[in-house]
Amino acid sequence: MDERTHALDPALVRDIVAAALAEDRAAFDVTTQATVPPDQQGQATFLYKADGVVCGLDLAREVFAQCSPDLVLTVRHPDGTWVESGAVAAEVEGPLAAMLSGERVALNLVQRLSGIATMARRYVDEAAKGGPARIVDTRKTTPGLRALERYAVRTGGARNHRNTLEDGVLIKDNHLAAAAARGIGLAEVVRLAREHAAHTLRIEVEVTEAEQAREAIEASADVILLDNMPPEQMRDIVAAAPPHVLFEASGGITLDTLAEVAATGVHLISAGALTHSAPALDISIEVDAAATSAGPSGSTGQQE
């Protein structure tokens, strides 16, 4: 398990935001440069148009800070807060041109992370109806955005699985198939993994049937991943195992089946859907035209 700090690394946030702004060519926003004078001021709100978990406001703050040091974001509802449709999570004010050049990047990040955090919260709440199993994510993340998406999972109340291939031993079906082609069985694969891995790493084995689970337990695997098994079969395997063995359920688990799976006694339920299938939450950035101080020509509207 990857129990990293809840917060994001500020240096990583700066780099990801800088890359996103460069990708959007925000510094070369020809539309805004042609239509909005640089001295025009404005105010905007992050309006949540659906119920969900707020996530990503520090990223939005960094977006606007990189667009202009004079843009100030004020948070009303911090990351991790559940809000209802119609809530204003944050406000930003300052130079309107810089605000408009950065709004799409800021909104994309907040929508994406809020969507993941919201799905994580729903999974956690639903699993709790069946038992104390922890909801964890997988490595099915957007390349380059893993740290952000895993932060969103934690913000929603779920946990992280291994972060990289270096963080834990997970012997999957393809590893076992590769070994079988060389005449090596499951127990020997576990022995080889333990021989090569650091003593601090757990050995986890993915199994698809009860006999494989028994072999993995006898080989002293620390964690057994029960893949695509019906709840009744998982319940029987968990009940028959020594109490020190951890069990993870994965594969084909949905919100509708979560409580039943949690009730089998498994300790972990992993769901790739948390990151690869979470829809972006419906959020908009609403500019308050009345808060702008410059007129259409760039004047302040004051009498000379």
Protein Blocks (a to p, Z undefined) as FASTA:
>chain_A
ZZddfbdcfklmmmmmmmmmmmnommlcfklmmmmcfkbccddddddfbdcddehjlmmm
mmmmmmomkbccddfbdghiacdehiafbdcedjfklmmmmmmmmmmmmmmmmmmmmmmm
mmmmmmmmnomcdcdddfbdcehilmmmmmmmmmnopacddfblkloccddfklmmmmmm
nopafklmmmmmmmmpcfkbccddddfbfklmmmmmmnopabdcdehiafklmmmmmmmp
cfkbccddeehiafklmmmmmmnopabdcdfklmmmpccddddddddfklpcbdfkopao
iaZZ
